Amino acid sequence: MLPMRQAASQFLANKRIAVTGVSRTPKGHGANVVYQRLRDRGYEVVAINPNADRVEGDACYPDLRSVPGGVEAVVIGTRPESAEATMRECVDLGIKDVWMHRLYGAGSVSKAATRYGRQHGITVIDGGCPLMFDPTADPGHKLLRFVATMRGRPPSGCECGAMAKGRRGSLMRGTTDQTRNAARRLHRFDRWMYRSGRPNRLARLLNRISAIQFSAGILAPNHWVTLEVPGRRTGRLISFPLVVADYQGERYLVAMLGQNVNWVRNVRAAGGRAMLRHGRREAVRLDEVDPGARAPILRRYLALAPGARAHIPVDRRALLEEFDRIAAQIPVFRVTADRPDPRDTDG
């Protein structure tokens, strides 16, 4: 397993790099951000998009085979289901370095693509972003790398194809053990940050950073939001990053630390009225869910919020009966759009 810094350095030593998934409408597309940065830092970068002739003011090619002179490395920035086809193309063309882009959520990572590439001798980086590492890094991406590391989701290392061959069984056992040990360390760290039932100084710093990021909707999946609610004592607007759990067509917020969390007490004091932010502001009403209906929502929440698993004493794969036992301790709020009452308007 190559350390992530070494794998990134090896990848970025290539000078002619293709980026797949570069869009004609660049807003919100990670592949466009990567393409622009590589170009600005002096790389000979090639855009791949079968539905465009030009993107970002440059010529665009439908696939890797169509690129005159070929490329040395590829950043995959498409949906995960397209990644395996690109990886097979890389194998056919003899490309040896591939980076599947992912900051949050699934990104462009495909397990099948990773497995196929490594089986055929490609050095595959399955996650993270090239812009987190020099010489293409910027302070914002370095900060994202720091936040991801602190929250237990750092860009991982990389297994090259030659390392993967001949020792797959021991590698899988080692990887499983490493994953379990990393999860235990992460849970200890998470509990330390909230050991008094309230965030310590480091947790407050990370929450402020996340609140800014989620509010702007920058490199964050749609279910990561910032809650804004007036403080019950000061009236000052307080922001807090949260994960929205979707279940049976409804949205829910969960208080992983229980009844006495500040944001829960502020929401109750505000009569359930609040704002959610993710690129835009949405006025919402938060209504508490009866404890008897919380179990499936809590299980869905743990599937989406790895950072909460250290604080909710039930395995995310447990039966609903296990969640029922702790449901009364963990407030859950249904999120609905807050439409003004016409009786409150003039005329």
C-alpha positions as CSV (number, residue, x, y, z in Angstrom):
1,M,0.0,0.0,0.0
2,L,1.5,3.3,-1.1
3,P,1.1,6.2,1.3
4,M,-1.3,8.7,-0.1
5,R,1.3,11.5,-0.4
6,Q,3.6,9.2,-2.3
7,A,0.8,7.9,-4.6
8,A,-0.3,11.5,-5.3
9,S,3.3,12.6,-6.0
10,Q,3.7,9.7,-8.5
11,F,0.5,10.6,-10.2
12,L,1.2,14.3,-10.5
13,A,4.7,13.7,-11.9
14,N,2.9,12.9,-15.1
15,K,2.6,15.9,-17.4
16,R,0.0,14.9,-19.9
17,I,-3.2,14.1,-18.1
18,A,-6.8,13.5,-19.3
19,V,-9.8,14.4,-17.2
20,T,-13.1,12.6,-17.9
21,G,-16.4,14.2,-17.1
22,V,-15.5,17.8,-17.8
23,S,-18.8,19.5,-18.4
24,R,-20.0,22.3,-20.8
25,T,-21.8,23.7,-17.7
26,P,-18.9,23.9,-15.3
27,K,-20.7,25.1,-12.1
28,G,-20.7,22.5,-9.4
29,H,-18.6,19.9,-11.5
30,G,-15.5,18.7,-9.7
31,A,-14.0,17.5,-13.0
32,N,-14.0,21.1,-14.3
33,V,-12.3,22.4,-11.2
34,V,-9.6,19.7,-11.6
35,Y,-9.2,20.4,-15.3
36,Q,-8.8,24.2,-14.8
37,R,-6.3,23.8,-12.0
38,L,-4.1,21.3,-13.9
39,R,-4.1,23.6,-16.9
40,D,-3.3,26.6,-14.7
41,R,-0.4,24.8,-13.1
42,G,1.3,24.0,-16.4
43,Y,0.0,20.5,-17.1
44,E,-0.9,19.4,-20.7
45,V,-4.4,18.5,-19.8
46,V,-7.0,16.9,-22.1
47,A,-10.8,17.0,-21.6
48,I,-12.9,13.9,-22.2
49,N,-16.7,14.2,-22.9
50,P,-18.5,12.3,-25.6
51,N,-21.2,15.0,-25.7
52,A,-19.1,18.1,-26.4
53,D,-16.6,19.4,-28.9
54,R,-15.2,22.1,-26.7
55,V,-15.2,22.7,-22.9
56,E,-13.5,25.4,-20.9
57,G,-12.5,27.0,-24.2
58,D,-10.4,23.9,-25.2
59,A,-10.9,21.0,-27.6
60,C,-12.7,18.1,-26.1
61,Y,-12.5,14.4,-27.1
62,P,-15.2,11.7,-26.9
63,D,-12.9,9.1,-25.4
64,L,-9.2,8.4,-24.6
65,R,-8.6,6.6,-27.9
66,S,-9.4,9.8,-29.8
67,V,-6.7,11.9,-28.1
68,P,-3.8,12.7,-30.5
69,G,-0.6,11.4,-29.0
70,G,-2.4,9.8,-26.1
71,V,-2.0,10.6,-22.4
72,E,0.1,9.4,-19.4
73,A,-2.5,9.5,-16.7
74,V,-6.3,9.9,-16.2
75,V,-8.5,11.6,-13.6
76,I,-11.9,9.9,-13.7
77,G,-14.6,12.5,-12.9
78,T,-17.7,10.9,-14.2
79,R,-20.4,8.9,-12.4
80,P,-19.1,5.7,-10.8
81,E,-21.0,3.5,-13.3
82,S,-19.0,4.9,-16.1
83,A,-15.6,4.4,-14.4
84,E,-15.1,0.7,-15.3
85,A,-15.4,1.4,-19.0
86,T,-12.8,4.1,-18.7
87,M,-10.5,1.8,-16.7
88,R,-10.8,-0.9,-19.4
89,E,-9.9,1.8,-22.0
90,C,-6.8,2.7,-19.9
91,V,-5.7,-0.9,-19.8
92,D,-6.1,-1.2,-23.6
93,L,-4.0,1.9,-24.1
94,G,-1.3,1.1,-21.6
95,I,-2.0,4.0,-19.3
96,K,-0.5,3.2,-15.8
97,D,-1.8,5.9,-13.5
98,V,-5.5,6.5,-12.8
99,W,-7.1,8.7,-10.1
100,M,-10.9,8.2,-9.4
101,H,-12.0,11.5,-8.0
102,R,-14.0,11.6,-4.7
103,L,-14.2,14.1,-2.0
104,Y,-17.6,13.1,-0.4
105,G,-20.2,10.5,-1.2
106,A,-19.5,8.0,-4.0
107,G,-17.8,10.5,-6.2
108,S,-16.4,8.7,-9.2
109,V,-15.2,5.6,-7.4
110,S,-16.2,2.2,-8.6
111,K,-15.0,-0.9,-6.8
112,A,-15.2,-2.9,-10.0
113,A,-13.1,-0.4,-11.9
114,T,-10.5,-0.3,-9.1
115,R,-10.3,-4.1,-9.0
116,Y,-10.0,-4.4,-12.8
117,G,-7.3,-1.7,-13.0
118,R,-5.2,-3.2,-10.3
119,Q,-5.5,-6.7,-11.7
120,H,-4.0,-5.3,-15.0
121,G,-1.1,-3.4,-13.5
122,I,-2.5,0.1,-13.1
123,T,-1.7,2.2,-10.1
124,V,-5.2,3.2,-9.0
125,I,-6.0,6.0,-6.5
126,D,-9.6,5.4,-5.5
127,G,-10.7,8.6,-3.7
128,G,-9.5,12.0,-2.7
129,C,-8.7,14.8,-5.1
130,P,-5.4,15.8,-6.9
131,L,-5.9,19.4,-5.8
132,M,-5.3,18.4,-2.2
133,F,-1.6,17.8,-2.9
134,D,1.2,19.9,-4.2
135,P,2.0,21.1,-6.8
136,T,-1.7,21.5,-7.6
137,A,-3.0,22.2,-4.1
138,D,-4.6,25.4,-2.8
139,P,-5.4,26.4,0.8
140,G,-9.1,25.5,0.5
141,H,-8.4,21.9,-0.7
142,K,-5.7,21.4,1.9
143,L,-8.2,22.5,4.5
144,L,-10.7,20.0,3.1
145,R,-8.1,17.3,3.4
146,F,-7.5,18.3,7.0
147,V,-11.2,18.3,7.8
148,A,-11.6,14.9,6.2
149,T,-8.7,13.5,8.1
150,M,-10.1,14.9,11.4
151,R,-13.5,13.4,10.7
152,G,-12.1,10.0,9.8
153,R,-12.5,10.2,6.0
154,P,-9.0,11.0,4.8
155,P,-8.0,10.3,1.2
156,S,-6.7,6.7,1.5
157,G,-3.5,5.2,0.2
158,C,-3.2,3.4,-3.1
159,E,-2.5,-0.2,-4.1
160,C,-0.7,-0.6,-7.4
161,G,-1.3,-3.5,-9.7
162,A,2.0,-5.2,-9.2
163,M,1.5,-5.2,-5.4
164,A,-2.0,-6.6,-5.8
165,K,-1.0,-9.7,-7.7
166,G,-0.2,-12.9,-5.9
167,R,-1.2,-11.9,-2.4
168,R,-4.8,-10.9,-2.7
169,G,-6.0,-13.1,0.2
170,S,-3.5,-11.7,2.8
171,L,-4.1,-8.2,1.5
172,M,-7.9,-8.6,2.0
173,R,-7.4,-9.9,5.5
174,G,-4.9,-7.1,6.3
175,T,-7.2,-4.5,4.8
176,T,-10.1,-5.7,6.9
177,D,-8.0,-5.6,10.1
178,Q,-6.8,-2.1,9.2
179,T,-10.3,-0.9,8.5
180,R,-11.5,-2.2,11.9
181,N,-8.6,-0.7,13.8
182,A,-9.1,2.6,12.0
183,A,-12.8,2.6,12.8
184,R,-12.0,2.0,16.5
185,R,-9.5,4.8,16.6
186,L,-11.9,7.1,14.9
187,H,-14.7,6.3,17.3
188,R,-12.4,7.0,20.3
189,F,-11.4,10.3,18.7
190,D,-15.0,11.2,18.0
191,R,-16.0,10.4,21.6
192,W,-13.0,12.4,22.9
193,M,-14.2,15.5,21.0
194,Y,-17.6,15.2,22.7
195,R,-16.7,13.5,25.9
196,S,-18.7,15.9,28.1
197,G,-21.7,15.6,25.8
198,R,-20.7,18.9,24.3
199,P,-18.1,19.7,21.6
200,N,-14.6,20.6,22.8
201,R,-12.5,23.3,21.2
202,L,-11.3,21.2,18.3
203,A,-14.9,19.9,17.6
204,R,-16.2,23.5,17.6
205,L,-13.5,24.5,15.1
206,L,-14.3,21.6,12.8
207,N,-18.0,22.3,13.1
208,R,-17.5,26.0,12.1
209,I,-15.4,24.9,9.1
210,S,-18.1,22.3,8.1
211,A,-20.9,24.8,8.6
212,I,-19.2,27.2,6.1
213,Q,-18.6,24.4,3.6
214,F,-22.1,22.9,3.8
215,S,-23.7,26.3,3.6
216,A,-22.0,27.1,0.4
217,G,-22.6,23.6,-1.0
218,I,-18.9,23.3,-1.9
219,L,-17.8,19.7,-2.6
220,A,-20.5,18.4,-0.2
221,P,-23.3,16.0,-1.0
222,N,-26.8,17.3,-0.9
223,H,-27.6,15.7,2.4
224,W,-24.9,17.7,4.2
225,V,-26.5,21.0,5.3
226,T,-26.1,23.8,7.8
227,L,-28.9,24.5,10.2
228,E,-29.5,28.1,11.2
229,V,-31.6,28.9,14.2
230,P,-31.8,31.8,16.7
231,G,-30.1,31.2,20.0
232,R,-32.7,30.9,22.7
233,R,-30.9,33.3,25.1
234,T,-29.2,35.8,22.7
235,G,-31.4,35.7,19.7
236,R,-28.2,35.6,17.6
237,L,-28.3,33.3,14.6
238,I,-26.4,30.1,15.3
239,S,-25.1,27.7,12.6
240,F,-24.5,24.0,12.9
241,P,-23.6,21.3,10.3
242,L,-25.9,18.4,10.1
243,V,-26.7,15.3,8.0
244,V,-30.2,15.1,6.5
245,A,-31.6,11.5,6.6
246,D,-34.0,10.7,3.8
247,Y,-36.6,8.0,4.6
248,Q,-39.8,7.1,2.6
249,G,-39.8,10.5,0.8
250,E,-39.4,12.6,3.9
251,R,-36.3,14.4,5.3
252,Y,-35.2,14.2,8.9
253,L,-32.6,15.8,11.2
254,V,-31.2,13.7,14.1
255,A,-29.5,14.9,17.3
256,M,-26.8,12.2,17.8
257,L,-25.8,13.6,21.2
258,G,-29.3,13.4,22.7
259,Q,-31.9,15.7,24.3
260,N,-29.6,18.4,25.7
261,V,-27.8,19.5,22.5
262,N,-27.9,23.2,22.0
263,W,-29.4,23.1,18.5
264,V,-32.2,21.0,19.7
265,R,-33.0,23.3,22.6
266,N,-32.8,26.3,20.3
267,V,-35.2,24.7,17.7
268,R,-37.7,23.9,20.4
269,A,-37.5,27.5,21.7
270,A,-38.0,28.8,18.2
271,G,-41.2,26.8,17.8
272,G,-39.6,24.5,15.2
273,R,-38.8,27.3,12.7
274,A,-35.3,27.4,11.2
275,M,-33.3,27.7,8.0
276,L,-31.4,25.0,6.1
277,R,-28.5,26.0,3.9
278,H,-26.8,24.1,1.1
279,G,-26.0,26.5,-1.7
280,R,-29.3,28.3,-1.0
281,R,-31.4,29.1,2.1
282,E,-34.6,27.2,2.7
283,A,-37.0,28.2,5.5
284,V,-38.2,25.0,7.2
285,R,-40.3,23.8,10.0
286,L,-38.9,21.0,12.3
287,D,-41.5,18.8,14.0
288,E,-40.4,16.2,16.5
289,V,-41.1,12.6,15.5
290,D,-42.7,10.3,18.0
291,P,-40.2,7.9,19.6
292,G,-42.2,4.9,18.3
293,A,-41.5,6.0,14.7
294,R,-37.8,6.8,15.0
295,A,-36.1,3.4,14.6
296,P,-36.0,3.1,10.8
297,I,-35.0,6.8,10.5
298,L,-32.1,6.3,13.0
299,R,-30.9,3.3,11.0
300,R,-31.0,5.3,7.8
301,Y,-29.2,8.2,9.5
302,L,-26.3,6.0,10.7
303,A,-25.9,4.7,7.1
304,L,-25.4,8.3,5.9
305,A,-23.5,9.8,8.9
306,P,-20.3,7.8,9.8
307,G,-19.3,10.4,12.4
308,A,-22.4,9.7,14.4
309,R,-21.7,6.0,14.9
310,A,-19.4,6.6,17.9
311,H,-22.3,8.3,19.7
312,I,-25.3,6.1,19.0
313,P,-24.8,2.8,20.8
314,V,-26.4,0.6,18.1
315,D,-24.7,-1.0,15.1
316,R,-25.9,0.6,11.9
317,R,-26.9,-2.9,10.6
318,A,-28.8,-3.9,13.7
319,L,-32.5,-4.9,13.7
320,L,-35.0,-2.2,14.2
321,E,-35.8,-3.6,17.7
322,E,-32.3,-2.5,18.8
323,F,-33.0,1.1,17.6
324,D,-36.4,1.1,19.3
325,R,-34.6,0.6,22.7
326,I,-32.7,3.9,22.3
327,A,-35.1,5.9,20.2
328,A,-36.5,7.9,23.1
329,Q,-33.0,9.2,23.9
330,I,-32.3,10.6,20.5
331,P,-34.5,13.5,19.1
332,V,-35.6,13.2,15.5
333,F,-37.2,16.1,13.6
334,R,-39.2,15.9,10.3
335,V,-38.2,18.6,7.9
336,T,-40.9,20.4,5.9
337,A,-40.8,23.6,3.9
338,D,-42.1,26.5,6.1
339,R,-44.8,28.3,4.0
340,P,-46.0,31.5,5.5
341,D,-49.5,31.5,6.9
342,P,-51.7,33.7,4.7
343,R,-53.4,35.1,7.8
344,D,-50.0,36.6,8.8
345,T,-49.8,38.8,5.7
346,D,-51.5,42.1,5.1
347,G,-54.5,42.5,2.9
